[in-house]
Structure formats: C-alpha cells, structure tokens
Amino acid sequence: MNLVGAIDPLYVLSGFCVGVLVGMTGVGGGSLMTPVLILLFGVHPTTAVGTDLLFAASTKMVGTLVHGATKTVDWSLVGLLAIGSVPATTATLIVLSQFDLKGATAQHLVALSLGAMLMFTAAFLLAGRTIRERYAARLANLDPRRARLLTIALGLVMGVLVTSTSVGAGAIGVTVLLMLHPKMPMARVVGSDIAHAVPLTLLAGVGHWWLGSIDWGLLSTLLIGSLPGIVLGSYLAGHTSDGIVRVTLALVLIIVGLRLMA
C-alpha cells in the first residue's frame, strides 16, 4: 500500500492541533482527541479511548523531553502521582476486562462517561483559578506530609479516570496540583503533569492493547501531526499566557460533552 495515499490529512491536522494544546496547557489529549475520533471520524468509543491513550503516551514523551530540557519538571512530584496512578490503572484494566467493550452497552456507557468527564474538565478549566484562590489560604500552610498523601490520592483518581475515559490528566490534575503545591510555578506544574501522564497513559494504553481496543493505523497517522505539534506547544508554554486558550478549550469541551451525552 502507498503510505502517502493511506495518510488522511485530517487525522494529521487533528493530531497537530491537539499536540499544540497539550504542550501549552497540559490539557487536550483525551479531552479533545477521543471525542474528535468518535464524533468526527466515527471511531468506536472503546477503540477511540484505547488508541488515544497510546497517542497521549507518545506525544507526552516528546513533551516531557522538552519540559525536562527547560527544567520545568518536578520528578519527585511525578513519582508521588505514579505511586497512586499505576496500581489504580492496573486495577481498572482488570475490571474493564470483565466486560464486552465492543458491545452496544459499553459503547453507550463510554460515550456517556466521556461526556460527563468533558463537562467536569471544562468546569475545572473555567473555575480553576477561582477554586485555587478560595482555598489558597487554607492550603498554603498544608503539612508537607499531608500534601504528599493527597498527591498520591490524586494520582489514584487520575489512574481510574484516564484508564476508563482517557480524560482527567490535564485540567483536573493541573488544578488540584496547583492547590496542593501553590508555591510551584505554573509551567513546572504543567511539565510535571505531562511527565506523569507518560507512565499512566502508556500502562493504560498497553492494557487496552491487551483488551483489543487499539487501531494502530489510526495511531500512527495521528502521531505524524502530533509530535511536531507538542514540541511547538511545549515551547510556547513558557512564553505565552494560556488564559484565552483555556477558556476557548473549555467552551469546546462543553459543546462536545453535551453532544456525547445526548
């Protein structure tokens, strides 16, 4: 088969746009790519989730290299998140293996869960700063040990959410991390969140491969666009304000979330 002829430019463009958003904000992988695959390209929901997880793992590896080079990754924070997320991901995969993921019921539940998570993510994007400011005084004097335990708990929650819907590692993770670690710069939180997403999405993606919900041809086409996109986005993260991008992204997620839940 002619490889060039087999490449759909719309998939490449989608991968590039999502890659830029992930690099800039830490948000947009599962939040955008999975619903795009379902709604625009007609991919089965479980296949979209599984394929997007390996897509996210690949793009965020590149993003981690860029953030690591600019010293915007806190590896101790990444380790705390992984302590919670890795066992949670494994347990979630075991539970998912007990269901027929290709059936109509699973398709409906995945779409419904994904829509709800997109609405939840949009709320965090829009109200994240307000939430942080409201609890800033209370969390400013948070005991370091308790902050570490809560960070592990956050990783656990993210493991369940990301493995089942491919959504949750971006806006939710970044917002809560900023609350638990208010003295950490935004760029460093985003970089750490992206770095943690690598083992999380890789493990979840391999699990979905085992479950049979990966489209390898689709994945390779998306990566052609996303890899240069996330390099550009990661560079822009430290040089631009992402306020407008996050509001726009939130509005898009609300529209897409309502469409999935309809």
TORVO-318371 format. One record per atom (N, C-alpha, C, O, CB): x, y, z. Coordinates in pm, whole numbers, plus 50000, padded with zeros to 5 digits. Glycine has a CB too. Layout:
REM residues N
XYZ/...
END
This chain:
REM residues 262
500844988050000/500005000050000/500875012550000/501895013050070/499055000150123/500495022549922/501195035349920/500935042550051/499795046050082/500745043949800/502005044850130/501855050850263/501285064850254/500425068650333/503185051050335/501795072750156/501315086450143/499835086750113/499085094750169/502085093950034/499405077850022/497995077249987/497125072650102/495945075850108/497795068249870/497725065050195/496945059650306/496795069650419/495965067650509/497585047050357/497585080450417/497545090250525/496425100250502/496385106850398/498895097450537/495515101450598/494425111050590/494905124250649/495235124750767/493165105750665/494955134950570/495455147850621/494635153350737/495155160950818/495485158050509/493355149650746/492525154350857/492975148350989/492955155051092/491045150950832/493395135750986/493945129351106/495255136151146/495495138551264/494165114251083/496095139151047/497375145751074/497135159551135/497785163151233/498205146950944/496195167251078/495885180551129/495325179851270/495675187951355/494905187651036/494445170051294/493875168251428/494965165351530/494975170851640/492845156951428/495895156551492/496995153251582/497855165251612/498295167151725/497845142251523/498115173551510/498955185451530/498285195351625/498925200251718/499235192151395/497015198351603/496305208051687/496235203351833/496445211251925/494885210351632/495925190651852/495855185451988/497235185452053/497365188452171/495265171151988/498275182251976/499625182452028/500025196152078/500655197352183/500595177751923/499685206752004/499995220452046/499295223652177/499915229352267/499575230451937/498015220152189/497255222952311/497805215452431/497895220952541/495785219452290/498185202952411/498755195052521/500055201352569/500285202552689/498985180452476/500885205252475/502155211352512/502005224552585/502775227452676/502995213352391/501005232552546/500805245652606/500155245152743/500545252552834/499985254052515/499155236552757/498325236952878/498335224152959/497875224153073/496925240152840/498855213152903/498735200352972/497365194252954/497085183453007/499045202053118/496485201052880/495105196552859/494895194452710/495525201152628/494075206852915/494015185352675/493625184152536/493825170552474/493265167752369/494375193952457/494635161752539/494855148452484/493565140652475/492935140152369/495865140952567/493155134452585/491895126952586/490705136152575/489685132252517/491795118852712/490815148452629/489685157652629/489245161452489/488055163952467/490035170052706/490155161852394/489795165552257/489935154152158/489045152052075/490645176952213/491035146652166/491265136552063/490225125452066/489735121351961/492645130752079/489885120652185/488905109852192/487555113952135/487025106652051/488735105252335/486955125352177/485675129252116/485785132451968/484835130151893/485115141152188/486935137751923/487115140351780/487045127251702/486415126451597/488455147451754/487705116951754/487685103951687/486275098051684/485875091851585/488645094151758/485535099951791/484185094351799/483195102051712/482475096151631/483695094251944/483175115251729/482135123451665/482445126951519/481545126951435/481955136151743/483705129851489/484055134051353/484425122451262/484135122751142/485185143851358/485075112251319/485575101351236/484845088051257/485165078151191/487025099451262/483875087851348/483045075951366/483755063951426/483345052551403/482475071951237/484825066251501/485555055251564/484765050151685/484175058051758/486995059751608/484755036951705/484055031151821/484635037051949/485855038151962/484175015551821/483775040952047/484255047452169/485395040252241/486365046752281/483125048852262/485305027052257/486365020052329/487675019952249/488765020752307/485935005652360/487565018952116/488745019752031/489355033752036/490575035252036/488405015951887/488485043852040/488955057752049/489715059952179/490765066352180/487775067652038/489185054652289/489845056152419/491195049152419/492205055052457/488955050552533/491215036652375/492465028952375/493515034952284/494675036052323/492185014752333/493125038752162/494065044652068/494595057952119/495775061052106/493415046551931/493695065952179/494105078952231/495095077652347/495955086252364/492895086852276/494975067052425/495895065352538/497335063452488/498255069452543/495475053352624/497525055152386/498875053452331/499315065952254/500495069252251/498935041052239/498345072752192/498645085552127/499165095552231/500165102452208/497375091352056/498485096152346/498895105352453/500255101552508/501085110252534/497855105352565/500495088552526/501795084152578/502925088552486/503965093252532/501815068852596/502725086952355/503765090452258/504015105452255/505155109952258/503375085552119/502935113352248/503095127852240/503675133552369/504495142652366/501755134652208/503245128052483/503715133652609/505145129352642/505805135752724/502795129452721/505635118652579/507055115652590/507875127052531/508875131352588/507395102252520/507425131752414/508115142852349/507985155452434/508955162852452/507555145252206/506775157952485/506565169552570/507415169052696/507905179352741/505105170552608/507585157252751/508425155752871/509875159052842/510555165252923/508315141452926/510355154752725/511735158052687/511935173152677/512955178452721/512105151352553/510945179952619/511045194552603/510995201352740/511815210052770/509925199852512/510015197252823/509895203252956/511105199853042/511545207953123/508605198553024/511635187653024/512815183853100/514015192353062/514805196153148/513125169253078/514135195252933/515265203452886/515165217652939/516185224152962/515305203652734/513935222552960/513745236153013/513595236153165/513275246353225/512515242652949/513845224353227/513815222753373/512465226753433/512405233253537/514915231053436/511385222653366/510045225253418/509335212253454/508125210753432/509215233253315/510105202853509/509535190253559/510055187953700/511265188353725/509905178253466/509135185353795/509505181753931/509355166653942/508245161453956/508615189354039/510475159453937/510415144953929/509915138554057/509335127654053/511775139453895/510125144954172/509575139354296/508065139954294/507395130854344/510125147054419/507505150454237/506055151654223/505525141054127/504475135054152/505655165654174/506235138754019/505855128353923/505825114653992/504915106753969/506835128153803/506825112054075/506885099154146/505725097254241/505175086254248/508175098154223/505335107654313/504185106754405/502905103554330/502115095154373/504025119854484/502695110354218/501495107754137/501475093354086/500435086854086/501415117654019/502635088554042/502725074953987/502465064354092/501945053654061/504075072653924/502825067054218/502575057454326/501075054454336/500675043254365/503105062854461/500265064754311/498815062654315/498245057854184/497345049354183/498145075354354/498735063154072/498115060453942/498405046653886/497545040553823/498545070653844/499615041553907/499995028653847/499135017153900/498565009753820/501475025753873/499015015354033/498135004454080/496665006954046/495934997354020/498285002854231/496225019454045/494825022554011/494545018953865/493485013653833/494505037454036/495505021853777/495365018453635/495275003353616/494444998453540/496525024053554/496134996053685/496134981553675/494804975653721/494254966853656/497284975653758/494294980553833/493024975653886/491874978953791/490974970653772/492754981654024/491884990853731/490824994853638/490824986153514/489764982553463/490985009553600/492014982853464/492114974153346/491554960353376/490904954253291/493564973053300/491814955353495/491274942153533/489754942453535/489104933153489/491824937753672/489194953253588/487734954653590/487184955553447/486194948953416/487324967253672/487814963553361/487334965153223/487384952053146/486564949653058/488164975653151/488344943453180/488484930753108/487294921453131/487134911553060/489754923753150/486484924553230/485324916153260/484104919653176/483074913053185/484974917253407/484214930053092/483074934553013/483344933152863/484504932552820/482744949153046/482264932552785/482364932352639/482494946752591/481484953652575/481114925252574/483724951252568/483974965352535/483534969152395/483464980952362/485424968452551/483234959252312/482794962152175/481264962452164/480734965952058/483364951852079/480564958952270/479114958352267/478464972052270/479104982052300/478614950152382/477164972352237/476414984852233/476304991252372/476345003552384/475014982452177/476164983052475/476054988452610/477344995552651/477305006452708/475734977252710/478474989152623/479764995252655/479955008152576/480465018052630/480914985552625/479535008052449/479665020052366/478875031652427/479365042952433/479175017252223/477665028852472/476835039252531/477425044352663/477465056352688/475425034152555/477895035152746/478445039052876/479735047052862/479945056752936/478695026752961/480585043052768/481835050252747/481555064452697/482165074052743/482725042752647/480615065552600/480265078852548/479665087652656/479975099452666/479275077452431/478795081852739/478155089452847/479195093752950/479195105252994/477055081052914/480075084552989/481115087653087/482075098153033/482495107153106/481875074953127/482425096852906/483335106352844/482705120252840/483365130152869/483705101752702/481415120952804/480725133752801/480705140352937/480935152452949/479315132052750/480425132553040/480395137953177/481775142853218/481895153353281/479895127253276/482815135453184/484175139453219/484595152253146/485325160553200/485155128253188/484125153853021/484445165952947/483795178153013/484415188753021/483985164752801/482555176653059/481875187553128/482625190953257/482795202653292/480395183753159/483055180553327/483785182353453/485115189353427/485525198253502/484015168753523/485795185253321/487065191353285/486885205953247/487685214453286/487705183753169/485815208953171/485525222753133/485295231453256/485745242853261/484295223353041/484605225953355/484355233453479/485665236853549/485835247853601/483445225353574/486595227353549/487905229853611/488695240253531/489415248353589/488705216753622/488565239953399/489265249753317/488755263853343/489535273353352/489115246253169/487425265053356/486825278253375/486935283353518/487145295253542/485365277853335/486795274153614/486745278353755/487995274753833/488055276753954/485565272153822/489005269553763/490205265053834/490855275953917/491225273554032/491195259853735/490995287853859/491635298753934/490795302854054/491335305554161/491865310853842/489475303454036/488585307054148/488675296854260/488715300354378/487135308154099/488715284054222/488825273354322/490135274554398/490175273354520/488715259554255/491215276954324/492525278154388/492575290054483/493115289154593/493635279454283/492005301354440/492035313254524/491185311454650/491535316454757/491535325354445/490065304254636/489185302254750/489855293954859/489665296454978/487895295454706/490645284054817/491265275154915/492745278154936/493445270655004/491095260854871/493235289154876/494655292354884/495145293955028/496175288455066/494955304854807/494395301555108/494825304155246/494875291255328/495795289155406/493875314255313/493855282755308/493795270255384/494905260655344/495465253555428/492425263655364/495225260455215/496215250855166/497645256055173/498595248455159/495895246955024/497795269155194/499135275055199/499975269055311/501195267455297/499045290155216/499325265755421/500025260155536/499815245055551/499935239455659/499575267155663/499495238755438/499265224255440/500545216955479/501615219855426/498755219355302/500415207655571/501555199755616/502165192255496/501425186055420/501145189855728/503485192655478/504115186055364/503765171255351/503575166255240/505615187455374/503675164355463/503325150155459/501915148255405/501665139455323/503455143755598/500995156555452/499615155555404/499515159055256/498745153055181/498685164655486/500315168955214/500325172755073/500805161154987/500265158754878/501235185055051/501805153855036/502305142254960/501235131354952/501045125454846/503575136555026/500545128755063/499505118455064/498355122154971/497815113654901/498975116255206/497975134854970/496905139554882/497325138854736/496505136454648/496495153854919/498615141054711/499135139954574/499055125554526/498715123054410/500595145154566/499375116054614/499245101854580/497785098354553/497475091054459/499815092954693/496885103754638/495455101254618/494975106954485/494155100854417/494645107454734/495495118654447/495165124554317/495615115354204/494885113354107/495825138454301/496805109654217/497285100254116/496375088154103/496125083353993/498685095754150/495865083354216/494945071954214/493685075254137/493245067554052/494595067654357/493095086854166/491875091054097/492135092753947/491335088453864/491335104354157/493255098853915/493605100853774/493795087553702/493425086153585/494875109253761/494355077653771/494535064553711/493225058253668/493115052653559/495255055453807/492225059153755/490905053553723/490255061053608/489755054953514/489985053953848/490265074453616/489585082653515/490225081253378/489535079453278/489575097253558/491545082253374/492245081753245/492125067953180/491945067153059/493725085453264/492235057453257/492145043953201/490775040953145/490655033753045/492505033653307/489735046253207/488365043253163/487835052753057/486995048852976/487445043453280/488335065353055/487805075152959/488875082452880/488555089452784/486965085253032/490135081052917/491285088152860/491285102952896/492095110552842/491295086552709/490405107252986/490295121353026/490605122653174/490285113653253/488885126952994/491225133753214/491415136353356/492825140153396/493025145553505/491025124453432/493795137553311/495185140453349/495555155053326/496615159353373/496125131653272/494725162653256/495065176253222/494525186553318/495155189553420/494585179353087/493345192053286/492795203153365/492595199353511/492945207053600/491485207753305/492035187653536/491765183553673/493075181753749/493235186853860/490945170453676/494005174553689/495285172253755/496045184953781/496575186953891/496135163053671/496115193853681/496855206353697/496225215153804/496935220853887/496915213953565/494895216353803/494205224853901/494455220054044/494785228054131/492705225153874/494315207054067/494485201654202/495945202654245/496235205554361/494005187054209/496865200254153/498295201354186/498655215654227/499455217654318/499155196954067/498085225354160/498355239254196/497795242654334/498345251154405/497755248654092/496715235954372/496155237954506/497035231454612/497245237054719/494735232454513/497535219554582/498355212254679/499775217654687/500435216454790/498385197554643/500245223654577/501615228754572/501575243154519/502065245854410/502535219654483/500985252354596/500765266154548/502025274054519/501975283854445/499975273554648/503155270154575/504405277554552/505115273154425/506105279254385/505335275754671/504625262654362/505265257654241/504795265654119/503585267754104/504965242754221/505695270254032/505305277853913/504385269853821/504485257553814/506545282253836/503495276853752/502535270453663/503215261553559/502795250253537/501685280953594/504265266853495/504955259153391/505525246053447/505545235953377/506075267453329/505995246353572/506575234353634/505475224253668/505695212153656/507355238053762/504305229153709/503185220153736/502735213453606/502505201353603/502015227953800/502605221353499/502195215853370/503215205553322/502845194753276/502035227053264/504505208853333/505545199453291/505525186653370/505705175853314/506905205853303/505305187653501/505255175753587/504025167353555/504095155053555/505245179753736/502895174053528/501665166953492/501845159253361/501395147953349/500495176753481/502495165553264/502755158953136/503705147053155/503495136453097/503355168953034/504735148853237/505695137953261/505015126053329/505285114553295/506865142953347/504125128853424/503415118053492/502475110853397/502235098853411/502635123453612/501935118153300/500985112053206/501645101253120/500955092753064/500375122653117/502985101653108/503665091653024/503495077453080/502945068953009/505165094953012/503925074553204/503715060853254/502245057353269/501845045853250/504415059053387/501425067453304/499995064853322/499335060653192/498695050153186/499295077253377/499495068653086/498835065452959/499495053652889/498825046252816/498845077552868/500805051752909/501475040352847/500965027252906/500645017952832/503005041452865/500885026553038/500375014553102/498925012053064/498545000853032/500505015553253/498105022653067/496695021253030/496545017352883/495695009252848/495925034253059/497395023352797/497325020152655/497715005852626/497074999152544/498205029352577/498775000952691/499174986952675/498054977752723/497804967252664/500494984052752/497394981752831/496264973852880/495134973352779/494534962752760/495754979553011/494834984452716/493794984552612/494224976652489/493384970952420/493454999052573/495514976352460/496024967852353/495714953352385/495264945752300/497554969852333/495964949552509/495654935952555/494154933252543/493744921952514/496124933952701/493334943552566/491884942052557/491384942552412/490214939952385/491194952952638/492274945952319/491914946052177/491274958852129/490534958652031/490984934952149/491534970252196/490884982752157/491894993252111/491865004652156/490074988152273/492794989152017/493774998351961/493704997551808/493674986551752/495214995152011/493665009151741/493725009951594/495115015251560/495355027351569/492575019151534/496035006351522/497425010251503/497625019451383/498455028551388/498274997951486/496865017351276/496975026051159/496565040251192/497225049851153/496125020751045/495475041451265/494985054551309/496005061251401/496275073151388/493625053351380/496555053651492/497535059051587/498745064751516/499185075851548/497965048151685/499295057451420/500495062051350/500225074751271/501085083551263/501025051151257/499025075851213/498685087951136/498555100051227/499015110951193/497375085851058/497925098351344/497785109351439/499145114351487/499345126351505/496935104951558/500075104951507/501395108651559/502195117051461/503035125151502/502175096151594/501955115351332/502665123251231/502445138151255/503365146151239/502215119351089/501225141651293/500925155751318/501215159951460/501625171351484/499505158451288/501015150951557/501075154951697/502495157251748/502705166051832/500415144651782/503465149651699/504825150851753/505415164851730/505935170751825/505725140451689/505355170351608/505825184251594/504915194051668/505385204451714/505895188151446/503625190851679/502685199751748/503015201251895/502975212351948/501285194651733/503335190351962/503595191352105/504955197752133/505145203852238/503535177452170/505905196452040/507185203652056/506925218652053/507435226152136/508205199551945/506135223051956/505795237251946/505025241952068/505325252452124/504985239851819/504015234152111/503205237952226/504005238552355/503805247552436/502075228352242/504915229052374/505755228852495/506665241052499/506925246552606/506585215952501/507155245052383/507985257152378/507165269552411/507615278352484/508645258652239/505945270152356/505085281852378/504605282852523/504245293652568/503895281352285/504595271652595/504065271452732/504795281252823/504175287352909/504155257452791/506065282752804/506835291752889/506935305852836/507585314252898/508195286352908/506285308652722/506415321852660/505085328952635/505085340552596/507135320452530/503965322152657/502675328352630/501705325652745/501855316152821/502095323052498/500695334352755/499625332352851/498595323052790/498195324852675/498975345852894/498165313052867/497235303352810/495785306052851/494925297452832/497625289352852/495505317952907/494155320952955/493095319852847/492085313052866/494125334753012/493325326452733/492345326152624/492205312152569/491105307652537/492755335952512/493335305152557/493305291452505/492465282452595/491685274152546/494735285752493/492605283952726/491895275352820/490385278152819/489585268952828/492455277252961/490005290952808/488575294352802/487955288752674/486875282952676/488385309652810/488655290652562/488165285452435/488045270352439/487045264652394/489095289652320/489065263852495/489055249352507/487885244652593/487245234752561/490365244452565/487625251852703/486515248252792/485175248852719/484345239952735/486495257452914/484975259452640/483715260752566/483545249452465/482445244152447/483665274352495/484645245852399/484595234752304/484245221652376/483455213752325/485935233352231/484835219552494/484575207352569/483115206552614/482535195652615/485495206552691/482525217952650/481115218052690/480235213752574/479335205552591/480705231952740/480495219252458/479705215952338/479845201152304/478865194152280/480135224652218/481075196452303/481345182452269/480775173052376/480205162652344/482865180052254/480915176952503/480385168652612/478885167152603/478365156152622/480755174552744/478175178152574/476725177452559/476335168652441/475345161452445/476135191552542/477135169552334/476855161252215/477015146352248/476205138252204/477805165252097/478015142852322/478235128852357/477165123452451/476815111752445/479595127152420/476655132152539/475665127752636/474245128052582/473325123052647/475755136352756/474065133752463/472705134852404/472155121252366/471035120252316/472735144052280/
END
